[in-house]
Amino acid sequence: MTLKILYAGGDNRWPDYARPLPAAIEAAGLDAEIADDFAPGDVDYIVYAPNNDLTDFSPYTKAKAVLGLWAGVEQIVTNKTLTQPLTRMVDSGLTEGMVEWVTGHVLRHHLGMDAHIVNPDHEWRFSPPPLARHRPVTILGLGELGTACAQALAALNFPVTGWSRSQKRIDGITCLAGEDGLAEALSTAQILVLLLPQTPATENLLNATRLAELPEGAVILNPGRGPLIDDDALLAGLDSGHIGHATLDTFRVEPLPQDHRYWSHPRVTVTPHIASETRAETASEVIAENIRRSEAGEPLLFRVDRTAGY
């Protein structure tokens, strides 16, 4: 029987998937037809990203799973019409991109590169950085992305502390959990990286109280989710100098409005949500593997826990 796979990943991305997705499906040994328009009752699987018009999943009575193309699922996980199993995207290309962005900006701030790259007065600024082993880094969030970033930074000799909701154990990483663990993780973070999912429990996690727990002059990197940060509290911390710099890639509203203070603040770097991107070639392989698993009666990879929200 030929499977019917509905592509609902946004028209603007279909050209990226038009070749690798069918190729991955074929390589997985699946007989399938892929299109962006089937009768809902005929659809076996939905390949999905939230940037399209599909919001009502109730007509898709035959669908065995909704396979997300994004790492984040906050825009769909509370959809009451979604009764099918939901998976999020974890693929090697996305992970590699995040590791590169995080490692690059941690090194940028550790080495004080901005002072040398932007130096219009040609000042001789002799300020050697410490060695990496003297620069503690904390990562909030030890999922696939957070763990990969923590391991990459530890390999460069940074002392890395990771915090997660539930206790983790990762070789070479100091792993903390819970409210007391969060306070401890923040207290040593000369560089703080936010890689938590967006849930009701993590919204505004980095508020005025928690920002005050960071060391004086701490740097914040947020390639995770914009709502993890209380924006007003962060701006106040930057204005006072308690927070040395914030490099932000994700925001509550995107694109970031032109009149937002982050654009003009001297201690803020804005990057336009480029820290990591789902790569069609590797993402297609994950989608194909999950369909193969479903058809074989095996557990889906990266299935979302609807209760936890990720």
N, C-alpha and C positions, 0 to 999 in steps of 0.2 A: 504494500500500500504506500502510495506517495504521500509523504507528510506535507502539510501546508504550513509554511512559516511566514508569519506576517512581519514585515519590517516596519516598525513604528519608531524609528530612531531619528526622525527629522529629515525633511527633503534635502536640506543643505549638506547632510553628511552621506547620503546614499551614494554619490559618486565615489566616495572613499571605500565603501563596502561592496560596491557592485561586482568587483572581481574577487577580493579575498574571502568574502563570506560564502559564496557558492563553492569556491575552491576548497575551503575548510570543511564544508558540509560533505562534499564528495570524498575528500580524503578520510573523513571519519566513517565512510562506508554507508552513508545515509542516502536514501532515495527521497528527495524533497524538492518542492517548488517554493521559491521565495518571491514574494510580491508585496506591494504596499497597499493592496486592496483585494481582500477576500470577503466573501460572505462570513460574518462573524461566527456563525455556527459551524463553519468548516475549518476554522483555524486550530492547528495543533499546538503551535508555540508562537509567542509574541516576543520579538526582539525590540527592546523598548528604551527610549530616553525621554525624559519629561518635557523636552522642548518641542512637543507636537500637540495635536488636538485630541489625542486619545485620552479621555479621562474616565469613561464609563466602561468597565471591564465586564459588566454583567451579561452582555450578549454573547460573550465568548465562552459558551458553556462547555465546549469540548477542549479548550486550551489546557494543556498539562502544566505549563509554567510560563511565567513572564520573566524574561532574561534581560536584566538591565545592562546597559552599556556604560553607565556611570558608576563611579565608586560610591558616591553619595546617593542615598535613597530617601532623604527627608521629604522630597516633594511627592512621593508616591506611597510611602509606607503607611500613612494614615487613611488612604483611600478606602472607604468602606465597600466599594464595589469590587475591590480586588480580593478575591477569595482563592485565586490560584497561588501556588508556591512562587515566591519572588527571589531572584538571585541578584547580587550586586556584582560589579565588574572588578575583578582582581586579575590583572594580566602583567606579564613581565615588562612590557613597554611602559605601562603606567608607573610601575614601581621604579624602573630605571630612571625615568624622567624625574620623579619625586626625589630620589636619592641625589641626583645631580643638582637639582635646584637647592635642596637643603644643604648639601655639602658645600656647594659654591658660596652660598650666602653666609654660612657659618664661618668659612675660611675668610671671606671678605671682611666680616666684622672682627674676627679674631686678629687678623693681620692689620686692621686699621687702614684698609686700602683706599677708602673714600678720601682720606686726607691727602693722599698722594695723587690720586686720579684727578681730583678737582682741587687745583692749587694755583689759581690765577695770579697770585702774588709771588709765585716762585720761592716760597719760604722753605728753608732747610729745616725740616721738621724731624729731628732725630729722636725717635721714640720707638725703639725696638719692641716688638710684641713679646709676651711670654711664650714659652713653649706650649704646645697643645696640651701636654699633660698637666699644666697649671691652669687650664681654662675649663671649668665645669660647664657641661651642657646638660640641660634637662629637656626631655621630650614628653609631652603630655599626649598619651595615646600610643598603645603598643599593639596595634593591629598589624596587618601585613606591611603597610607603608611605614608606620612608626618603628617597627622592629627592623626593617631593612635600613632605615636611616640611622637608627641607633648603632647597628653593627658597623655601618660604613664609617661613622664618626669615631667609634671605638678603635677601628683599625688604623685611624690616623692619630691615635694616642690621646684623644680627648677623654676625660673621665665622664662617662655618660650615665645619667640617672633617667629611668623611665617610669612614668606613672600611668596606671590604668585603673579602671573601675574594679576589676577582679585581679587578684594576685597573679603575676606572671613570673616565669623563671627563664632568663636568657643569659647564656654564658657571656661573661665580660660586661654585663650591664647591671647596675644597681636597680632592682625593680621594687617599686613601692605601690601601695594601693590604699584606698580609703581616704577619709578626710584628714587624718593625722599624717598619712603618707604624702598627701598633696602639699600640706604645709612644709614638710621636710624637703620635698622635691623642689619647691619654689625657692626655699631659703638659700640654696647653693647655686641657683641657675644664673650664671653670668650671661649665658645665651639660652633663651627659652624657645622651643619649637612646638607649635600647636598642631597636632595631627589627630584630634579627637573627632568622632562623628558629631553631627548636629542632632541633638535630642533635647527634649524639655529639660533634662538634667544638666546638659552642658551649655545651654544658652546663658550668656553673660557669666560663664565660669570665671573668666578673668575680669573680676570687678575691682572696685577701689580697694577693698580689703585685701584681696589676694595680690593685687599689684604691689601693695605696700610690703608684702612679704618677700618680694624679690630684692636681691642685693642692689645697692645704689649703683646706678649706671647700667643696669641690665639691658640687654638687647632682646627684642621679641621678634620672632619670625612666625608669620601665620599663613602657611599654605593650605590650611585645613578648611575651616568654615568661618565666614565673617561673623555670624552671631555668637561665636565663642567669646568674643571680646565686647565689653561694655565700652563703646566708642568714646563717650564723654569722660569716663574714668581714665582711659588710656591717654586721651589728649591732655587731661589735667596732669597725669604723671609725666608726660613728655614736657609740658610747660614748666613744671617744677624742677625738671632735671633728674628726678628719681629714676625715670626710664631714659636710658641713653639714646636709644633709637628703636624704631619699629619698621621692619620690612614686611609689607602686607601684600598678599596676593589674592585674598578673598574678602568680600565685603557683603554687607547686608543688602545693598542695592548695587546691581551690576548692569551696565558699566557704572563705575563710581561717578556720581554727579560732578560736573565741572566745578561747582562752587563748594565742594566738600573741603573741609580744612586739611584733610590728609594730603591733598595735592600741594598745598603751599607750605606745610609745616617743615621747618628745616631739619627736623629729626625723624622724618618719615620718608621711606621709599615705597612707592606704589608700583607694583607690577601687575599687569592686566590679566589675572587668572591664568597664568602660563606655567605655574610650577610643575604641573603634569597634565597630560592629556591622554585619553584613551587612544591607542594606536589601532587602526582598523585591522592590520594584519594579525597582530597578536590577540586582539579582542575577538576576532572571528574564530580563532582556534579555541578560545574558552567557550564561546557560544556553541560551537559544534560539539565539543566534548560534553557539555552539559546535556545537549539533546541526545547524544549517544548514550549517556548514562541513564537518562530518563527512560529511553526506549528499552534499555537493558535491565531496568528495575534497580539501578544502583543509585546511591544518594547523590543529590545535586551538590556541585561545588559552590561554596560561597552563598549558601542559602541564608536569607535574611531572617533574623529572629524578630518577628513582628512586635513582640512584647517589649524587647529591648530597644527596638527602633533602628537596628543596624545589623 
